[in-house]
Amino acid sequence: MKAQFNTLKGGNDRSGTSESPPVTLSVIFPAFNEEANIQRTVESARLVLPKLAKTWEIILVNDGSKDATTPLCDHLAEQYPEVRAIHHVDNRGYGAALKSGILAARHDFIFFTDSDGQFDLEELEGLIEWASQYDIVTGYRGKRQDPPHRLINAFGWKMLVRMVLGVKVRDIDCAFKIFQRSVFDRVQIRSVGAMVNTEILAQANAFGMRIHEVKVTHYPRQFGKSSGANLRVIAKAFRELLRLYRQLRTVTHEQEGLYRTDLPIPHKVFRHGVPEKLGEGVVAVSHRFNVETGKESPSSRECFVD
């Protein structure tokens, strides 16, 4: 059974929909070298989220940043009780950052967007209005504000994904998506790189999940540099596309999701202030959060995996 796709032009046009019930929401911000953007992004989210969700949290996933993103994330987690920080010691990739964020999420709906300020979080309301009716609500950029070479790459990738995987969304890599938590009981995430959006939507399509699209505004990046057009990133995406194609040829409705069956990125976590090893350490989690138990830790010190 294939997915049900529905496209809405204009995120604020909610005619014909009933008032959405209060939601509980986990918001994930993956970040790599976003020292110029991360604080502004979090402050903006803290203004918007109380209007949209009954209960909410912000999860910052610092993916091995080499700039001041690390101390800024820690400062924000110290300053605001609703903010938690997860640190990858090394740069693991966009997909790996999302995995860590989703694993840490505690609420019924999971939303992610980038930390670079290219989206208006006020427009999350247009996605939440549909979130209880669809498994996945994804934004699509009405006018993408990126350099020409990235637009060409994106168009070619979209057409390739349509041809190979049969996923016919307008903007497959738009980093403005909300999911019902149950999606990740079935969808497996194996990609550690830029393929993660394609991987999620392709599996959702194969499982017959309901997918809704809402037009959102895209703004030019003001600070920092995107790594999405990096040749190494693109090459990895093509390799993962081939792997995903093979996987989807044998996908079944009985598959269990990644977050119930496996932990592909080993973690060290805090329990009562003492680092506990779950695997070969590649990720360190801020003192505020234990990724295994989902509870706050009383430790007042940060520890990084060697």
NUTITOR-840340 format. One record per residue (C-alpha): chain; x, z, y. Coordinates in Angstrom, 2 decimals, decimal comma, always signed. Layout:
REM residues N
- chain; X; Z; Y
- A; X; Z; Y
...
//
This chain:
REM residues 306
- chain; X; Z; Y
- A; +0,00; +0,00; +0,00
- A; +1,38; -1,00; +3,38
- A; +1,24; +1,05; +6,53
- A; -1,59; +0,85; +9,02
- A; -0,14; -0,26; +12,35
- A; -1,95; +0,24; +15,62
- A; -0,58; -0,66; +19,04
- A; -1,79; +0,79; +22,33
- A; -0,74; -0,87; +25,56
- A; -0,19; +1,92; +28,05
- A; +0,52; +5,44; +26,94
- A; -1,97; +7,09; +29,30
- A; -5,04; +5,08; +28,27
- A; -6,79; +7,47; +25,89
- A; -10,34; +6,09; +26,05
- A; -12,19; +6,58; +22,82
- A; -10,09; +9,53; +21,70
- A; -11,22; +13,11; +21,44
- A; -9,36; +15,95; +23,09
- A; -6,34; +16,81; +20,96
- A; -6,24; +20,35; +19,54
- A; -3,39; +22,63; +20,59
- A; -0,23; +21,68; +18,72
- A; +2,93; +23,45; +17,71
- A; +5,90; +21,27; +18,50
- A; +9,61; +21,06; +17,71
- A; +11,55; +18,86; +20,14
- A; +14,93; +17,53; +19,01
- A; +17,59; +16,27; +21,41
- A; +20,59; +14,70; +19,63
- A; +23,58; +14,71; +21,98
- A; +27,03; +13,17; +21,90
- A; +29,15; +13,54; +25,04
- A; +26,12; +14,17; +27,26
- A; +27,61; +16,75; +29,62
- A; +26,14; +14,93; +32,62
- A; +22,63; +14,81; +31,17
- A; +21,95; +17,66; +28,75
- A; +21,05; +20,41; +31,22
- A; +18,81; +18,13; +33,26
- A; +17,07; +17,00; +30,06
- A; +16,41; +20,54; +28,87
- A; +15,17; +21,72; +32,26
- A; +12,76; +18,78; +32,37
- A; +11,49; +19,56; +28,87
- A; +10,90; +23,20; +29,76
- A; +8,63; +22,11; +32,60
- A; +6,64; +19,64; +30,50
- A; +6,25; +21,28; +27,09
- A; +4,12; +24,30; +28,10
- A; +1,44; +21,84; +29,24
- A; +1,43; +19,95; +25,95
- A; +1,87; +22,46; +23,13
- A; +0,58; +25,89; +22,19
- A; +3,96; +26,83; +20,74
- A; +7,17; +24,86; +21,14
- A; +10,92; +24,92; +20,68
- A; +13,86; +22,80; +21,79
- A; +16,62; +22,01; +19,29
- A; +19,88; +20,67; +20,70
- A; +22,07; +18,92; +18,14
- A; +25,57; +18,51; +19,50
- A; +27,09; +15,78; +17,35
- A; +30,78; +16,60; +17,69
- A; +31,00; +16,06; +21,44
- A; +34,46; +16,03; +23,01
- A; +33,31; +16,88; +26,53
- A; +31,52; +19,93; +27,93
- A; +28,33; +19,31; +25,92
- A; +29,27; +22,10; +23,50
- A; +29,49; +24,98; +26,01
- A; +26,50; +23,63; +27,92
- A; +24,36; +23,72; +24,76
- A; +25,49; +27,28; +24,08
- A; +24,74; +28,29; +27,66
- A; +21,22; +26,84; +27,44
- A; +20,59; +28,61; +24,11
- A; +21,76; +31,88; +25,66
- A; +19,67; +31,39; +28,77
- A; +16,38; +30,33; +27,18
- A; +14,95; +31,94; +24,01
- A; +13,03; +28,77; +23,11
- A; +16,26; +26,70; +22,99
- A; +18,51; +26,59; +19,93
- A; +21,83; +24,80; +19,52
- A; +23,29; +23,19; +16,40
- A; +26,89; +21,97; +16,46
- A; +28,48; +19,30; +14,31
- A; +32,21; +19,92; +14,35
- A; +32,88; +16,19; +13,92
- A; +30,89; +13,21; +15,17
- A; +28,68; +12,50; +12,15
- A; +26,34; +9,89; +13,65
- A; +22,87; +9,66; +15,13
- A; +21,07; +9,87; +11,80
- A; +23,04; +12,95; +10,79
- A; +22,11; +14,63; +14,07
- A; +18,42; +13,95; +13,47
- A; +18,70; +15,33; +9,92
- A; +20,10; +18,60; +11,19
- A; +17,42; +18,82; +13,86
- A; +14,56; +18,10; +11,47
- A; +15,93; +20,59; +8,96
- A; +15,93; +23,25; +11,66
- A; +12,45; +22,41; +13,02
- A; +9,80; +25,08; +12,49
- A; +6,58; +23,60; +13,85
- A; +3,78; +21,28; +12,67
- A; +4,82; +18,30; +14,78
- A; +8,37; +17,05; +15,25
- A; +9,35; +14,94; +18,25
- A; +12,72; +13,49; +19,07
- A; +14,19; +11,62; +21,98
- A; +17,64; +11,02; +23,41
- A; +19,42; +13,39; +25,78
- A; +20,39; +10,69; +28,27
- A; +17,35; +10,84; +30,55
- A; +16,15; +7,29; +29,87
- A; +12,62; +8,44; +29,01
- A; +10,05; +10,43; +30,98
- A; +9,00; +13,44; +28,93
- A; +5,69; +13,53; +30,78
- A; +4,77; +10,48; +28,68
- A; +4,96; +12,59; +25,52
- A; +1,35; +13,50; +26,30
- A; +0,36; +9,93; +25,45
- A; +1,86; +10,34; +21,97
- A; +0,49; +13,81; +21,31
- A; -3,05; +12,55; +21,97
- A; -2,75; +10,45; +18,81
- A; -0,50; +12,68; +16,72
- A; -3,26; +14,33; +14,69
- A; -4,76; +10,94; +13,76
- A; -1,56; +9,22; +12,66
- A; +1,41; +10,21; +10,55
- A; +3,83; +8,74; +13,08
- A; +3,33; +7,86; +16,74
- A; +6,18; +5,82; +18,17
- A; +6,82; +4,65; +21,67
- A; +7,77; +1,10; +22,52
- A; +9,66; +0,28; +25,68
- A; +7,56; -1,92; +27,95
- A; +10,62; -3,11; +29,83
- A; +13,87; -2,02; +28,28
- A; +16,50; -1,03; +30,86
- A; +19,67; -1,91; +28,97
- A; +22,49; -4,44; +29,44
- A; +21,78; -8,03; +28,26
- A; +24,01; -7,79; +25,18
- A; +22,09; -4,75; +23,96
- A; +18,76; -6,53; +24,48
- A; +20,00; -9,50; +22,45
- A; +21,26; -7,22; +19,68
- A; +17,96; -5,33; +19,64
- A; +15,85; -8,48; +19,37
- A; +17,98; -9,85; +16,54
- A; +17,82; -6,53; +14,70
- A; +14,04; -6,30; +15,08
- A; +13,54; -9,78; +13,63
- A; +15,93; -9,08; +10,76
- A; +14,12; -5,86; +9,89
- A; +10,78; -7,66; +9,96
- A; +12,08; -10,35; +7,63
- A; +13,93; -8,08; +5,20
- A; +11,77; -4,93; +5,18
- A; +8,41; -6,10; +6,50
- A; +8,25; -3,49; +9,26
- A; +6,40; -5,05; +12,19
- A; +6,60; -2,50; +14,97
- A; +7,40; -3,72; +18,47
- A; +10,43; -1,52; +19,11
- A; +11,82; -0,04; +15,92
- A; +14,71; +1,83; +17,55
- A; +12,78; +3,39; +20,42
- A; +13,97; +7,00; +20,57
- A; +10,58; +8,43; +21,52
- A; +8,72; +9,36; +18,34
- A; +6,49; +12,16; +17,08
- A; +5,85; +12,91; +13,41
- A; +3,52; +15,10; +11,44
- A; +5,77; +17,49; +9,58
- A; +4,41; +16,30; +6,24
- A; +6,08; +12,91; +6,78
- A; +9,39; +14,47; +5,78
- A; +7,96; +15,82; +2,54
- A; +8,05; +12,21; +1,32
- A; +10,38; +10,21; +3,51
- A; +14,02; +10,46; +2,47
- A; +16,67; +10,24; +5,16
- A; +20,03; +9,06; +3,91
- A; +21,31; +7,17; +6,92
- A; +23,83; +9,04; +9,02
- A; +24,02; +6,35; +11,69
- A; +21,90; +4,13; +13,90
- A; +19,78; +2,90; +10,97
- A; +17,80; +6,12; +10,84
- A; +14,78; +4,85; +12,83
- A; +14,53; +1,78; +10,62
- A; +14,91; +3,91; +7,50
- A; +12,10; +6,28; +8,46
- A; +9,64; +3,56; +9,47
- A; +10,45; +1,31; +6,51
- A; +9,73; +4,12; +4,06
- A; +6,60; +5,12; +5,96
- A; +5,49; +1,49; +5,73
- A; +6,13; +1,44; +1,97
- A; +4,17; +4,68; +1,51
- A; +1,18; +3,36; +3,47
- A; +1,49; +5,94; +6,23
- A; -0,44; +5,49; +9,46
- A; +1,76; +4,37; +12,36
- A; +0,59; +4,10; +15,96
- A; +2,49; +2,57; +18,89
- A; +2,23; +3,60; +22,54
- A; +3,87; +1,86; +25,48
- A; +6,37; +4,06; +27,34
- A; +8,60; +3,64; +30,37
- A; +12,33; +3,14; +29,93
- A; +14,79; +3,98; +32,70
- A; +18,40; +2,89; +33,24
- A; +21,06; +5,31; +32,05
- A; +22,45; +7,11; +35,09
- A; +25,35; +9,01; +33,56
- A; +27,53; +8,79; +30,47
- A; +28,00; +5,93; +28,04
- A; +25,90; +4,84; +25,07
- A; +27,60; +4,31; +21,71
- A; +24,78; +2,22; +20,24
- A; +26,50; -1,16; +20,79
- A; +29,77; -0,04; +19,19
- A; +30,89; -2,63; +16,60
- A; +31,57; +0,08; +14,03
- A; +28,04; +1,43; +14,53
- A; +26,55; -2,06; +14,13
- A; +28,57; -2,76; +10,97
- A; +27,44; +0,52; +9,43
- A; +23,82; -0,33; +10,27
- A; +24,06; -3,61; +8,35
- A; +25,52; -1,85; +5,32
- A; +22,75; +0,73; +5,42
- A; +20,13; -2,01; +5,79
- A; +21,28; -3,53; +2,51
- A; +21,22; -0,13; +0,84
- A; +17,71; +0,55; +2,18
- A; +16,44; -2,83; +0,98
- A; +17,61; -2,00; -2,53
- A; +16,09; +1,48; -2,33
- A; +12,68; +0,24; -1,18
- A; +12,46; -2,16; -4,09
- A; +12,08; +0,86; -6,36
- A; +10,36; +3,32; -4,03
- A; +7,42; +5,21; -5,56
- A; +4,73; +7,43; -4,15
- A; +6,08; +10,30; -6,25
- A; +9,39; +10,41; -4,36
- A; +10,11; +13,74; -2,78
- A; +11,55; +14,09; +0,67
- A; +15,12; +14,85; +1,57
- A; +14,34; +18,24; +3,03
- A; +12,93; +19,59; -0,21
- A; +15,48; +18,19; -2,59
- A; +18,87; +17,79; -0,98
- A; +21,15; +18,79; +1,85
- A; +23,38; +15,76; +2,48
- A; +25,32; +17,35; +5,33
- A; +26,83; +20,65; +4,13
- A; +26,52; +23,53; +6,56
- A; +28,01; +26,88; +7,34
- A; +25,36; +29,14; +8,75
- A; +25,05; +32,61; +10,22
- A; +23,39; +35,42; +8,37
- A; +23,63; +38,75; +10,17
- A; +26,55; +37,42; +12,16
- A; +28,68; +36,41; +9,17
- A; +29,31; +32,72; +8,42
- A; +28,00; +31,83; +4,97
- A; +29,22; +28,71; +3,21
- A; +26,65; +26,31; +1,75
- A; +29,09; +23,48; +1,15
- A; +32,19; +21,86; +2,52
- A; +31,92; +22,74; +6,17
- A; +31,20; +19,92; +8,55
- A; +28,55; +21,57; +10,67
- A; +28,50; +24,78; +12,64
- A; +25,30; +26,30; +13,97
- A; +25,01; +28,38; +17,10
- A; +24,73; +32,12; +16,78
- A; +21,05; +31,96; +17,68
- A; +19,96; +30,15; +14,53
- A; +20,43; +30,35; +10,77
- A; +19,75; +26,88; +9,38
- A; +19,08; +28,20; +5,87
- A; +16,53; +30,90; +6,69
- A; +15,12; +29,43; +9,88
- A; +15,53; +32,81; +11,58
- A; +17,40; +33,99; +14,62
- A; +20,76; +35,64; +14,02
- A; +21,85; +38,82; +15,84
- A; +25,44; +37,60; +16,07
- A; +26,74; +37,26; +19,60
- A; +29,66; +34,98; +18,78
- A; +30,00; +31,31; +18,01
- A; +31,93; +30,17; +14,95
- A; +33,06; +26,66; +14,16
- A; +33,91; +25,20; +10,80
- A; +37,51; +24,12; +10,44
//
